[in-house]
């Protein structure tokens, strides 16, 4: 089966909670990495011609307030999209600006679980919409 989208995430709650049908349609790249690394990996995909299906700054949470990040991209590749590239580069710039100004937070397990739940909630609609697109 051909994969229809790529999910790059450090959210094990999301990665582990996908249905078998979603696993069949999505290429899941789960990484034990920080959120900025997830965004940089998504940027690398854009450089290879993938397109963003979700914003790298979804939810408008400040970068220093969430260690959890999920980005969805097209599996299909085409020409590099300058708008997507600008969006992700601006996201990385913004992320770096916040990280330079703040001290890293040591998240307790409950708060980290809440942040994973929020990230998963941000992805519910894109996953639902992508499923409709996948069905034709």
Backbone bond lengths (Angstrom), bond angles and torsions (degrees), N, CA, C in turn:
res aa  C-N    CA-C-N  psi(-1)  N-CA   C-N-CA  omega(-1)  CA-C   N-CA-C  phi
1 X - - - 1.459 - - 1.523 109.35 -
2 X 1.288 117.73 136.67 1.456 122.99 179.23 1.525 109.43 -80.38
3 X 1.313 116.20 130.88 1.464 121.13 177.23 1.529 108.82 -72.89
4 X 1.326 116.31 142.82 1.457 121.87 -176.09 1.519 113.70 -104.10
5 X 1.334 117.54 -20.58 1.458 120.83 179.84 1.519 108.69 -154.03
6 X 1.315 114.37 162.35 1.454 122.35 178.37 1.518 107.73 -117.79
7 X 1.308 115.88 135.06 1.456 120.84 172.49 1.520 107.27 -116.33
8 X 1.329 115.65 123.70 1.460 122.26 174.42 1.521 105.48 -108.53
9 X 1.328 117.25 122.43 1.457 120.38 -173.12 1.522 112.26 -152.00
10 X 1.313 115.11 155.55 1.458 121.39 167.50 1.534 109.52 -115.64
11 X 1.330 115.50 17.82 1.460 122.79 -177.44 1.524 109.48 -100.04
12 X 1.328 116.27 99.41 1.463 120.18 -179.45 1.524 112.06 -67.60
13 X 1.332 117.76 -26.54 1.465 120.69 176.71 1.526 110.11 -63.59
14 X 1.310 116.95 -44.65 1.463 121.35 178.32 1.530 110.40 -68.03
15 X 1.316 116.37 -51.17 1.470 120.86 -176.44 1.525 111.51 -59.21
16 X 1.314 116.39 -38.58 1.462 120.34 -179.35 1.513 114.28 -82.81
17 X 1.337 117.12 -13.31 1.457 120.60 -175.38 1.512 115.05 -99.44
18 X 1.334 117.09 2.64 1.460 119.49 -179.90 1.527 110.43 -73.50
19 X 1.319 115.91 147.76 1.461 121.01 178.88 1.530 109.75 -74.00
20 X 1.328 117.49 161.48 1.476 119.42 175.74 1.529 112.04 -56.82
21 X 1.331 117.32 -37.08 1.461 120.22 178.41 1.531 110.91 -63.57
22 X 1.338 116.31 -41.31 1.455 119.70 178.41 1.529 110.71 -65.13
23 X 1.326 115.82 -40.18 1.469 119.09 177.87 1.524 110.74 -61.87
24 X 1.321 117.51 -34.02 1.458 120.81 178.78 1.525 111.95 -68.90
25 X 1.331 116.86 -30.45 1.458 120.94 -175.21 1.521 114.06 -97.72
26 X 1.327 116.55 -15.22 1.457 120.73 -174.55 1.521 111.10 -117.57
27 X 1.302 115.50 142.91 1.458 120.63 169.01 1.522 105.53 -94.25
28 X 1.321 117.02 113.88 1.457 122.13 -176.73 1.522 108.62 -96.42
29 X 1.311 115.82 122.39 1.461 121.26 175.10 1.514 106.95 -113.65
30 X 1.335 114.14 89.38 1.463 119.74 178.19 1.521 108.15 -90.69
31 X 1.327 115.53 127.15 1.456 120.83 -179.00 1.516 110.42 -129.11
32 X 1.297 115.63 139.43 1.459 120.64 172.71 1.526 106.24 -85.40
33 X 1.325 115.84 80.92 1.461 122.30 -173.26 1.523 108.77 -145.54
34 X 1.316 115.28 166.76 1.463 118.51 177.54 1.531 110.00 -77.03
35 X 1.319 115.25 166.78 1.468 121.15 -175.01 1.528 112.01 -63.11
36 X 1.320 117.65 -37.32 1.463 119.75 179.75 1.524 110.75 -63.72
37 X 1.314 117.28 -37.98 1.469 120.73 176.77 1.522 110.64 -62.40
38 X 1.331 117.50 -39.21 1.469 121.36 178.11 1.527 109.68 -60.17
39 X 1.329 116.47 -44.29 1.468 120.02 -179.90 1.528 110.62 -66.04
40 X 1.310 116.97 -39.04 1.471 119.98 179.41 1.525 111.14 -66.09
41 X 1.317 117.47 -37.14 1.467 120.35 177.00 1.522 109.86 -66.53
42 X 1.339 117.01 -39.23 1.465 120.10 175.16 1.527 109.98 -61.60
43 X 1.327 117.53 -40.50 1.467 120.90 177.38 1.530 110.52 -60.56
44 X 1.328 116.43 -41.03 1.469 119.81 178.60 1.520 110.67 -59.95
45 X 1.335 116.91 -37.79 1.468 120.91 177.15 1.536 111.00 -65.30
46 X 1.326 116.63 -38.80 1.464 120.16 178.38 1.525 109.95 -63.66
47 X 1.313 116.31 -38.68 1.477 119.87 176.79 1.528 111.69 -62.76
48 X 1.329 116.96 -22.99 1.462 121.06 177.87 1.530 111.80 -92.73
49 X 1.329 117.89 4.04 1.462 121.02 174.61 1.517 115.83 101.67
50 X 1.340 118.30 4.24 1.465 120.45 174.59 1.526 108.27 -77.40
51 X 1.322 116.78 159.89 1.458 121.30 -179.44 1.526 109.85 -121.46
52 X 1.310 115.58 146.92 1.455 121.19 179.10 1.525 111.06 -68.81
53 X 1.311 115.63 135.80 1.458 121.28 170.30 1.526 110.67 -107.56
54 X 1.340 116.45 -17.61 1.465 122.28 174.65 1.521 108.54 -134.87
55 X 1.303 116.40 153.98 1.455 121.24 179.65 1.526 110.66 -74.59
56 X 1.326 116.55 142.06 1.462 118.75 175.53 1.526 112.45 -69.26
57 X 1.309 116.78 -12.16 1.466 121.06 178.01 1.522 110.92 -116.50
58 X 1.320 116.90 31.93 1.468 121.78 -178.97 1.521 111.00 -54.00
59 X 1.304 114.60 140.34 1.449 121.22 176.16 1.508 113.58 87.51
60 X 1.332 116.16 -10.12 1.454 121.27 176.82 1.526 112.69 56.56
61 X 1.337 116.92 29.40 1.458 120.26 172.89 1.521 108.31 -80.06
62 X 1.306 116.44 140.34 1.458 118.99 177.16 1.528 109.08 -62.14
63 X 1.309 117.55 141.03 1.461 120.93 -177.67 1.524 114.20 -56.59
64 X 1.327 117.47 -31.97 1.457 119.03 179.91 1.534 112.00 -79.52
65 X 1.333 116.92 -2.31 1.456 120.50 -177.78 1.522 113.69 -105.57
66 X 1.313 117.62 2.47 1.453 118.27 176.12 1.521 111.42 -148.39
67 X 1.313 116.49 124.83 1.458 120.89 175.59 1.530 111.70 -90.08
68 X 1.329 116.46 0.29 1.469 121.77 -173.35 1.527 109.03 -109.06
69 X 1.340 116.21 132.92 1.464 119.12 -178.07 1.522 109.86 -148.81
70 X 1.321 114.86 138.38 1.459 123.05 173.91 1.520 108.04 -132.71
71 X 1.325 115.75 134.84 1.462 121.70 176.78 1.526 107.33 -130.63
72 X 1.334 116.36 134.06 1.467 121.65 177.28 1.523 108.55 -109.55
73 X 1.340 114.80 135.40 1.462 122.04 179.82 1.515 109.39 -131.97
74 X 1.318 115.04 161.47 1.462 119.14 174.95 1.532 108.80 -68.42
75 X 1.308 116.20 145.74 1.463 120.10 173.04 1.524 109.55 -78.28
76 X 1.325 114.93 -33.67 1.464 120.61 178.99 1.527 109.24 -69.79
77 X 1.322 114.60 142.50 1.457 120.32 179.05 1.519 110.18 -110.75
78 X 1.307 114.98 148.82 1.458 121.45 176.89 1.514 108.53 -147.86
79 X 1.304 115.77 -149.34 1.456 120.24 176.17 1.525 109.21 -70.85
80 X 1.309 115.98 152.90 1.466 120.08 176.51 1.525 108.57 -64.85
81 X 1.324 115.94 128.50 1.461 122.20 -179.74 1.527 108.56 -90.28
82 X 1.341 118.10 112.33 1.468 120.11 -177.23 1.532 113.07 -62.39
83 X 1.333 117.75 -31.59 1.461 120.13 178.39 1.527 110.76 -68.28
84 X 1.339 116.60 -42.87 1.465 120.59 177.09 1.518 110.52 -62.75
85 X 1.316 115.91 -42.96 1.458 120.77 -179.39 1.526 110.36 -62.97
86 X 1.329 117.15 -43.57 1.469 120.85 178.51 1.530 110.54 -63.85
87 X 1.326 117.18 -41.69 1.461 120.82 -179.96 1.522 111.26 -61.28
88 X 1.316 116.68 -46.53 1.468 119.03 -176.79 1.523 110.98 -73.21
89 X 1.325 117.62 -37.12 1.468 119.58 177.48 1.530 110.18 -64.97
90 X 1.336 117.36 -40.02 1.467 120.17 176.12 1.525 110.96 -64.50
91 X 1.333 116.51 -36.31 1.461 120.41 176.47 1.518 111.32 -62.86
92 X 1.328 116.75 -43.48 1.467 120.78 178.72 1.522 110.20 -64.96
93 X 1.324 116.65 -42.73 1.462 120.93 178.40 1.524 110.56 -59.94
94 X 1.325 115.54 -47.47 1.472 120.21 -179.80 1.522 110.57 -62.29
95 X 1.330 116.10 -43.09 1.460 121.14 179.82 1.528 109.55 -59.00
96 X 1.335 116.63 -48.12 1.462 120.99 -179.35 1.521 111.80 -62.49
97 X 1.327 117.49 -38.48 1.462 120.95 179.76 1.527 111.02 -62.05
98 X 1.317 116.80 -42.42 1.461 119.92 178.76 1.522 110.74 -67.91
99 X 1.315 117.35 -42.80 1.457 120.52 -176.95 1.526 111.86 -65.95
100 X 1.322 116.90 -31.27 1.466 120.45 177.68 1.524 111.99 -68.62
101 X 1.325 116.95 -27.28 1.461 121.71 -174.99 1.527 113.49 -94.58
102 X 1.316 117.71 -10.03 1.456 119.14 -172.42 1.528 111.62 -124.44
103 X 1.300 114.56 159.76 1.456 121.67 173.40 1.525 107.52 -90.61
104 X 1.322 117.75 133.76 1.473 119.07 179.75 1.530 111.60 -56.49
105 X 1.309 114.58 139.33 1.467 121.14 -179.25 1.525 108.90 -92.24
106 X 1.312 115.88 136.97 1.460 120.96 172.92 1.534 106.60 -93.71
107 X 1.321 115.82 104.84 1.454 121.58 -173.95 1.522 110.26 -80.17
108 X 1.344 116.09 134.03 1.468 119.00 173.01 1.530 108.14 -78.94
109 X 1.309 116.69 162.41 1.473 121.63 -173.71 1.526 112.40 -60.84
110 X 1.329 117.76 -38.87 1.467 119.68 -179.41 1.536 110.60 -64.53
111 X 1.322 116.45 -47.58 1.461 120.08 -179.95 1.522 110.69 -64.30
112 X 1.317 116.65 -42.29 1.464 120.45 177.82 1.536 109.98 -60.10
113 X 1.321 117.09 -41.03 1.466 121.06 176.66 1.523 111.57 -62.20
114 X 1.329 116.26 -40.77 1.470 120.48 177.25 1.527 111.10 -63.21
115 X 1.325 116.85 -41.66 1.468 121.00 179.71 1.530 111.08 -66.33
116 X 1.312 117.36 -35.33 1.469 120.84 175.86 1.530 109.90 -66.04
117 X 1.325 116.25 -39.46 1.464 120.68 178.37 1.528 110.29 -64.45
118 X 1.325 117.52 -41.51 1.462 121.05 178.46 1.525 110.10 -63.41
119 X 1.332 117.33 -46.21 1.466 121.03 178.75 1.530 110.35 -60.30
120 X 1.309 117.27 -41.87 1.463 121.21 178.24 1.525 110.19 -62.80
121 X 1.324 117.04 -41.41 1.472 120.67 178.65 1.526 111.04 -62.92
122 X 1.335 117.57 -38.63 1.465 120.55 177.39 1.529 111.07 -61.16
123 X 1.319 117.41 -27.70 1.462 121.10 -176.08 1.525 113.43 -91.59
124 X 1.330 118.66 -9.86 1.471 120.41 -176.76 1.524 111.93 -58.53
125 X 1.311 117.47 -49.06 1.468 119.99 -178.29 1.532 111.83 -66.17
126 X 1.352 119.55 -48.51 1.473 118.37 177.53 1.534 112.73 -58.47
127 X 1.315 117.55 -37.50 1.465 119.72 178.09 1.525 110.95 -66.36
128 X 1.327 116.19 -41.41 1.464 120.43 178.60 1.528 110.19 -64.71
129 X 1.326 116.89 -46.03 1.461 120.94 180.00 1.520 111.06 -65.86
130 X 1.312 116.97 -39.06 1.461 120.03 178.49 1.509 109.87 -64.39
131 X 1.321 117.87 -38.15 1.465 121.01 178.05 1.521 111.45 -60.93
132 X 1.325 117.27 -38.49 1.468 120.89 177.24 1.515 110.17 -65.23
133 X 1.332 115.69 -41.97 1.464 118.90 177.53 1.519 110.98 -64.64
134 X 1.331 116.82 -37.24 1.452 120.69 -177.81 1.515 110.69 -65.93
135 X 1.332 116.49 -33.65 1.465 120.48 -178.13 1.535 112.00 -72.91
136 X 1.290 116.09 -12.70 1.466 118.98 177.69 1.486 110.34 105.18
